[in-house]
Amino acid sequence: MPLNQHNSEEQHCIWMEAGVVSYKLCDRNFECEDCPFDISIRQHEETETISTGGSRPSNRQRHSGALRLASGGNSIERLIEAYADPILSTPFPSDRMYAAAHTWVQQTNPHEWIVGLDHMGAKALSDVVSVVLPLATSSLVRHSPFTWIVHREGTLSIRSPLSGTVLAHNPTLAMEPNAITDDPYGRGWIAKIRTTSRSPMRHLKSSEAHTLFSRKQLGLLQEKFRERSRRCEMTDATLYDGGHPIQTISELLGNPAYYEIVQGIFASET
């Protein structure tokens, strides 16, 4: 119904519609049932209700930003599946070895290796702002931070899979930090390292072993997503406040909560 207001000089009728105010002088003494303007507005609402195949949301619902999903659980599962599917469907290349903290190493000669991030680690990253790379000639200790990913919520450290000395880092990442997530096995490599250990491969896994390890870890990660998502208020596929549909698990949880969960995969030692 219209919101009626009296003025000392004249009477007014104001209609509030989804945040837009339509203004019209009332010349019918607020007899709204017979008002052509009011009838037109009501017909517009009835038409919209029929076209959407259900009840039209209230102003309170529209202005709250979103509607609660009728099938929230299924929608959560779709987001989790969309996160996991690319990880499960992408093989770990067999021409390199892997560390538990989701880095890979590829040998170029007996004592030199190229180091990068595997695709599960790359998938965990979003909103990459910059990559802080190790300096040439700097010393590395296995499982100590050697690269830092700066994202919109803070900084996440990547641990070195080897002990040794940095020979060079990837200059592409300074200009294109998203290469580390978009092409982790190619243009997104991190650094070249000369090893000091006599057995640098002792703590590394083959692609087959790393696949089994990563699938188990992904299952635990999915459970944490489900647990945290139960605390979140689900939102509809269409937001009435001009927002955009939630398409990823990080959007559902919020980046702070999302990174709190995924940072654990970069700290694994075994």
C-alpha positions in Angstrom: 0.0 0.0 0.0 1.1 3.6 -0.5 2.7 5.5 2.3 0.4 8.5 2.9 1.7 11.8 4.2 0.0 15.1 5.0 1.5 18.5 4.3 0.4 21.8 5.7 -0.3 23.2 2.2 -1.3 20.1 0.1 -1.7 16.4 0.4 0.8 14.0 -1.1 1.0 10.3 -2.0 4.4 8.6 -2.0 5.0 5.1 -3.3 8.1 3.2 -2.2 9.2 0.6 -4.7 12.5 -1.3 -4.2 14.4 1.7 -3.1 13.0 4.0 -5.8 10.5 6.7 -4.8 7.7 7.6 -7.2 6.0 10.9 -6.3 2.5 11.9 -7.2 0.0 14.5 -5.9 -3.0 12.8 -4.4 -6.2 14.2 -5.7 -8.5 11.5 -4.4 -8.4 12.1 -0.6 -6.3 8.9 -0.2 -9.0 6.6 -1.5 -6.4 4.2 -2.7 -8.7 1.3 -3.7 -10.1 3.4 -6.6 -6.9 5.3 -7.4 -5.7 4.5 -11.0 -2.1 5.1 -9.9 -2.5 2.6 -7.1 -4.3 0.1 -9.3 -1.5 0.4 -11.9 1.2 -0.3 -9.3 -0.7 -3.3 -7.9 -1.1 -4.8 -11.4 2.6 -4.4 -12.0 3.3 -6.4 -8.8 0.8 -9.1 -9.8 2.4 -9.4 -13.3 5.9 -9.7 -11.8 4.6 -12.4 -9.4 3.2 -14.5 -12.3 6.3 -14.0 -14.4 8.6 -15.2 -11.6 6.4 -18.2 -10.9 6.1 -17.5 -7.2 5.6 -15.0 -4.4 7.3 -11.6 -4.8 9.8 -10.8 -2.0 8.9 -8.2 0.5 10.7 -4.8 0.7 12.4 -6.0 3.9 13.7 -9.1 2.1 14.8 -7.0 -0.9 16.7 -4.5 1.2 18.3 -7.1 3.4 20.5 -7.9 0.4 19.4 -11.5 -0.3 17.0 -14.3 0.2 17.6 -17.5 2.1 17.9 -20.5 -0.2 15.2 -23.1 0.0 17.8 -25.8 -0.7 20.9 -24.3 1.0 22.6 -27.6 1.6 22.6 -28.6 -2.0 23.9 -25.2 -3.0 26.8 -25.6 -0.5 27.6 -28.9 -2.0 27.7 -27.5 -5.5 30.2 -24.8 -4.5 32.4 -27.5 -2.8 32.2 -29.7 -5.8 33.1 -26.8 -8.1 36.1 -26.2 -5.9 37.2 -29.9 -5.8 36.5 -31.0 -9.4 39.4 -29.1 -11.1 41.8 -30.5 -8.5 40.6 -34.1 -9.0 40.5 -33.9 -12.8 44.0 -32.4 -13.2 46.9 -34.9 -13.0 50.1 -34.1 -11.2 52.8 -34.2 -13.9 54.9 -37.3 -13.6 58.1 -35.6 -14.7 58.6 -34.0 -11.3 58.5 -34.7 -7.5 56.3 -33.2 -4.9 56.5 -31.9 -1.3 53.6 -32.2 1.2 53.2 -28.4 1.4 52.1 -28.5 -2.3 55.2 -27.5 -4.1 56.9 -29.4 -6.9 60.6 -29.8 -7.9 62.0 -30.6 -11.3 65.6 -31.6 -11.7 67.6 -29.8 -14.4 71.1 -31.3 -13.5 72.4 -33.3 -10.6 72.4 -30.4 -8.1 69.9 -27.9 -9.6 66.1 -27.9 -9.4 63.2 -25.7 -10.5 60.6 -25.2 -7.8 56.9 -24.3 -8.2 53.5 -24.6 -6.7 51.3 -27.6 -7.6 47.7 -27.1 -8.9 46.0 -27.9 -5.6 48.0 -25.2 -3.9 47.3 -22.9 -6.9 43.6 -23.6 -6.6 43.6 -22.6 -3.0 44.9 -19.1 -3.8 42.6 -16.3 -4.9 42.8 -12.5 -5.2 46.6 -12.6 -5.6 48.0 -9.1 -5.4 51.7 -9.9 -5.6 54.3 -12.6 -5.1 57.3 -11.9 -2.8 60.1 -14.0 -4.3 63.4 -15.2 -2.8 66.5 -13.3 -3.7 69.3 -14.8 -5.7 72.1 -16.2 -3.5 69.8 -16.4 -0.5 70.0 -19.6 1.6 67.0 -21.9 2.0 66.1 -24.4 4.7 63.7 -27.2 3.8 60.1 -26.5 5.0 60.9 -22.9 5.9 59.1 -20.0 4.2 60.8 -18.9 1.0 58.0 -17.2 -1.0 55.1 -15.1 0.1 51.7 -14.7 -1.7 50.1 -11.4 -0.9 46.3 -11.5 -1.2 43.6 -9.1 -0.3 43.2 -10.4 3.2 46.9 -10.7 4.1 50.0 -12.8 3.3 50.4 -16.6 2.9 53.8 -18.2 3.1 55.0 -21.0 0.8 57.6 -23.4 2.3 60.7 -24.5 0.5 60.7 -28.2 -0.5 64.5 -28.2 -0.5 67.5 -26.9 1.4 70.0 -25.0 -0.8 70.8 -21.7 -2.5 68.6 -19.6 -4.8 70.1 -19.3 -8.2 67.3 -17.2 -9.7 63.7 -16.4 -9.3 60.9 -16.1 -11.9 60.8 -12.5 -13.2 57.4 -13.1 -14.8 55.7 -13.2 -11.3 56.8 -9.7 -10.5 54.7 -8.4 -13.5 52.1 -11.2 -13.6 51.5 -12.6 -10.1 48.5 -14.5 -11.2 50.7 -16.7 -13.4 51.4 -18.7 -10.2 47.8 -19.8 -10.1 47.0 -19.7 -13.8 49.9 -21.8 -15.0 51.6 -23.3 -12.0 53.5 -26.0 -13.9 54.8 -23.6 -16.6 55.1 -19.8 -16.6 54.2 -19.7 -12.9 57.4 -21.5 -11.6 59.0 -19.8 -8.5 62.7 -20.3 -8.4 65.8 -22.2 -9.4 67.7 -23.8 -6.5 71.1 -25.5 -6.1 70.7 -28.2 -3.4 73.1 -28.7 -0.5 71.6 -32.0 0.7 73.1 -35.3 -0.4 69.6 -36.8 -0.5 67.3 -34.0 -1.6 64.6 -36.4 -2.8 64.3 -38.2 0.5 61.2 -36.1 1.6 59.7 -35.8 -1.8 56.8 -37.9 -3.3 56.1 -39.3 -6.8 53.1 -38.0 -8.7 51.2 -41.2 -7.8 51.9 -40.9 -4.1 51.2 -37.2 -4.1 47.9 -37.8 -5.8 46.8 -40.1 -3.0 48.0 -37.7 -0.4 46.3 -34.7 -2.0 42.9 -36.5 -2.4 42.9 -37.4 1.3 43.8 -33.8 2.2 41.2 -32.4 -0.1 38.5 -34.6 1.6 39.5 -33.0 5.0 39.4 -29.6 3.4 35.9 -30.2 2.1 34.7 -31.2 5.5 36.1 -28.0 7.0 34.3 -26.0 4.3 31.0 -27.7 5.2 31.5 -27.1 8.9 32.3 -23.4 8.4 29.5 -22.9 5.9 26.9 -24.0 8.4 27.7 -20.8 10.3 27.0 -18.7 7.2 23.6 -17.3 6.1 23.0 -18.7 2.7 22.1 -16.3 -0.1 19.9 -16.6 -3.2 21.3 -16.9 -6.7 20.0 -13.4 -7.4 20.6 -10.6 -5.1 18.1 -7.8 -5.0 20.5 -5.1 -3.8 22.6 -5.1 -7.0 25.1 -7.7 -5.7 26.4 -10.6 -7.7 25.7 -14.3 -7.3 27.9 -16.3 -5.0 30.0 -18.5 -7.3 32.8 -19.8 -5.1 33.3 -21.3 -1.7 35.6 -18.4 -0.8 32.8 -15.9 -1.5 30.4 -18.0 0.6 32.7 -18.2 3.6 34.4 -14.8 3.2 38.1 -14.5 2.4 39.3 -14.3 6.0 37.5 -17.6 7.0 38.5 -19.2 3.7 42.2 -18.4 4.1 42.1 -19.5 7.7 41.1 -22.9 6.5 43.3 -23.4 3.4 46.5 -22.1 4.9 46.9 -25.4 6.7 47.6 -27.3 3.4 50.7 -25.1 2.9 52.1 -26.1 6.3 52.0 -29.9 5.9 55.3 -31.7 6.4 54.2 -35.3 5.6 
